[in-house]
Amino acid sequence: MISVNNLSLYFGGQDVFSNISFMINKGDKIGLVGKNGAGKSTLLNLLSGNLTPNDGNISAANGLVIGYLTQDLDFEDGRTVIEEAKTAFNYLNEIKKRLKIVNNQIKERTDYESQSYLDLITESHDLGERFRMAGGDDIQSEISQILTGLGFTQYDFNRQTHEFSGGWRMRVELAKILLKKPDILLLDEPTNHLDIESIIWLEQWLKKVSGAIVLVSHDRVFLDSISNRTIEVAFSKINDYKAKYSKYLELREDRIEKQIQAKKNQDKYIAETKVLIDKFRAKKNKAAFAQSLITKLSKLEIIQVEKEDIGRMQFRFPPAPHSGKLSLMVKDASKSYADLDVLKNINLEIVKGEKIAFVGKNGEGKTTLAKMIVDEVEYSGIIKLGHQVKLGYYAQNQADFLDNDLTILQTIENAVTEHTTSNVRTILGSFLFSNDDVSKKIKVLSGGERARVALCKLLLEPYNLLVMDEPTNHLDITSKELLKKALSDYDGSLIVVSHDREFLQGLTDKVYEFKNQNIKEYYGDINAFLAERKFENFKQLEASQKDQKIVPKNKSGKKENFLDKKNKNRKINQLKKEIVKLERKINSISDVLKKKDEDLSDPIKFKNLSDDKDFFKVYEDEIKKLKALENDWTLKNEELEKLI
């Protein structure tokens, strides 16, 4: 599909890639890994054609369709979510237009035996097949399926895209790419703006993709679930492993051990050669021999060991200053945006040294509560810090607050306070910024490097309560592991908002689940939360967290007489039974449609189904029946809400 041949790329005399070669074949699910700044996003830009190499070339099959999700996108306003999603099928309109022209020409022709007539028949067949394979007969259903999977509700479909945050608009772009069904998917950190449920849905979707995938992700579980091949970027080279991510880690350790031994042997050889050069350089009859040794050393490719860099990256948070027993108290805190209630009457307490996690779907209020705690948004109720509590905050987009025109060194020097006990260069060195790196401007750094600078700033001041909102976004896997260790060793209190399953494992004492404008407390880490909810995995959590409306309490204050109350209870019970029956029917039809969707995604089964004239009619009827049942379910629930 794509062949990379002897590719080299350099900026300002510095090699990004040096003479790399590899193939991307159909069915390859490649995890692209490496430390922040190694060149992973750059390689995706090269594969997409957005960047041209200095040497070598990238060749692709004719007509190859590439879908590329970048970390930074330019969004256009003026369309609803559903309208924006439909733009993914603009190419189908062209096919449909051409098919109409061809079919009209066929109708007008009478030279049935001519080659040109046969060519038109062939073109009509090919266009029709392309249209059907691309989902032209069922665009609406497919759009709905993908948007829903990515977390959008039916209500969201008709909202303007500018009403959504950057993270949700990124989901729209991801939906458009998935809808196009490209031959190759290039995905750069697709999980950064997804909640856990949507990540799991995306995992399942990508597993069924028949084409190729090249994926940059720092979510270890996500990466391991999808990949069947791993390409590591390190020191301007690549190391290609025909293995999924977890197996790659084992193979990599073995390679590094051999690399270390080879480095030792090379160092020994260089030292011995230098001794010979010094010995023979001054002797006239041996000068030529000495020069040949010098030439030999100059051509020697020095072995580099990546593990040396990893070993140097170590950091820990400053000891938490002394404070009272209670770190934070939240009482009856609520937050609304216009007519939209986000959180209602939230109550929680965090004691000194306690570590808690905020989990739940996007839009349920996790980030909102974090911002309320750090006093970034207005709210009603009481939020109070404990005695002598000093609050540190790491926002989702913390790296965006850095000054692009400053260097790394200037950024950290400007943030130095009287509490900073270490030398600035020492602190930067612990984050793998050393020597010439510290002179780089913020604007040339990768997303992961910017995140490391932002984290570095946080370490300059001692805090006894840290609020961290998605701190692992953009961080490479090694950096995430080190951050997790630093937070585990941290002796202050911690609130962490995260969708990273592995990161949360073993980190927290409590989990707060955000749902229906409120929170629910669970003791333990994320695994304990799942066990208590009796969920085997997050798939079950996804199924349980369908949109539910808040049932308002009776605020009239009037007492109901016995008869009225009895009749109302009878009606309530009747409605509940009817709702249960409707849910069973909805689930039954949904299962049937799901099976049919799976069959339609299989090219062989699709062809057989297409031959059945009644199949798509029955399929459409079932979709209509499902929508009718869902509408009925909504009406019954609304009626129930009025009675309760």
C-alpha positions, 0 to 999 in steps of 0.5 A: 500500500505504502512504501517508504524508501531510504527516507531522510529528513532534517531541520536546521542541520539536525537529523529527524530521520536518517535513511529509514525504509519500511512498508505498510501493508493491508491489515497492518495495525501499526503502533508508532512509539517513541519518546516525546520529540522523537518524530512520531507526528512528523512521520505521520505528516510525511506519510500523509503527504503534508511534508516532503522528505529531503532525501528518499521517497514515499510511494503509494498505490494508485487511488489510495485513500488516506484518513489523517487525524492530527493533534491540531485541526482548523475547524469551520463554523456554520454547520450542525454536527450531522451536517458536518459529518455528512461532508465525509460523503461529498465524494459519494455525491460525485459518484452518484452524479457520474452514475446518473450520467452513465445510466442515462447514456446507457438508456439512450444507446442502441449499439449493444454490441459495441465496445463503448457500450460494454465500457459504459455497462462496466463503469456503471457496475463499478460505480454502483459497487463503489457506491454501495461499498462506501455505504451510499444506501445507508449513510444516515444510519452509519453517521448515527452509529459513529457519532453515538459511539463517539459520545454524541446524543441525538440532541447533539446532532442538530447543534451547531459545531461552534457550540462544542469545545475543541475536544468535542469538535475533534470527535466530529473530525474523527467521525468524518475520517471513520465515515470515509473508510480510508484504505489507511488510517493515520491517527495521532493521539485519537484518545486525548479527548475521549472518555473511557466509554468512547475509547472502548468503542473506538477500540472495537471499531478499529479492530474491525477495520480491514485496511491499515492503521498507523497509530500514535498513542500513549494509552498502553491498553488502547495501543495493545488492544489494536496493534499487531505491529510496532514501529519504534522511532529512536535516534533518527532511525526506526526499529520494526517489530512484527508484534503487538505493543506488549510483546514489543516491550519484551523484544525491546528489552532484549534488543537494548541488552544486546545494544548495551553489550555492543556499545561496550565492545565498540567503546573498547575498540575505539579506546584500543584504536586510539592507543594505536594511533597515538603510538604510531602517529609520530613514527614516519614509517607508521604514519600512513597506518595511523592515518588509516585508523583515524579514517576508520574511526571517523566512518564508524557509526556510533551506537546509541543506547536509548535506555541511558536517556530514560534512566536520567529522567527522574522527578518527584514533587516537593514535600507537601507543606504542613496543613490541617487534617482536612484538605478540601470541603465541598458543600451543596455546590452547583453549577449551571451554564444558562439553562443547562444544569451541569452539577447539583448539590455536590458534597465531598471532603478530602482529608490530608494525604488522600488521593481521589479520581474523577471518572465518568463520561465527557460532559458530566462535570468532572472538569467543571468541578475541578475548575470550581475547586480552583476558583476558575468558574463561578458556582453556588454553594460552598467550596473551602480549602483546609487550614494552610492548604496551598493549591496547585492546578494542572489544567487539561490545556496547561501546555497551551498557556506557555509563551511560544516565543520564550525558550524552555530555559527562559520559561522555567527561570521566569517561574522560579520562586523563593521555594525552588531549591534546585538549580533550574538546569538540574530540574530541566535535566530531570525532564530530559531537557539538557545542553542545547535543548533548553535553548529551544523555543516553546513553539517548536516543541512537540505536544509531549515536550510542551506537556513536560515543560508545563509539568516542570513548572508545577514542580517549582512550588511546594503544594499540599493539594494538587488538582490535575485534569488529564495530566497524561495527555500528550505524554509518552508512555515512559513519562506517564509511568514516571508521573504516576510514580511521582504522584504515588510518592507525593505526600499531599492530597490529590484530585486527578481527572483522567480517562487513562485506565492504566494510569489510574490503576493503584494510584487513588484511594477513592473514585468519584463517578460523575453521572446525572449531575451528581457524584457517587463515592467508591473506595479504592482505585479504578479496579476496585470501583469496577469490582464494586459495580460488578462490571467485568470491564469498561464495556459494561460500564458503557452499556450502563451509562446511557443517557438518563434524565433527572427525575424532579422531585415533587416541589409543590409541598401539598399533601396528596390524599390516600386515593390520589396517591394510590391511583398515582402509584398504580399509574407509576407501576404500569408505566414502569412495566411498559417501559421495561417491555419497551426496553426489551424490544429496543434491545432485541431490535438493536441486537438484530441491527448490530448483527446486520451492521457487522454483516454489512461491514464484511465485503463477502457477506455484503455482496450476498446481502446485496443480492437479496432485494428485500434485505435493505427494505427490511433493514430500513423497516427495522430502523424505523421500528426502533426509532418509533419504540425509542420515541415511545420510550421517551414519551413514557419516561416523560409521563413517568417523570411528571408523576414522580 
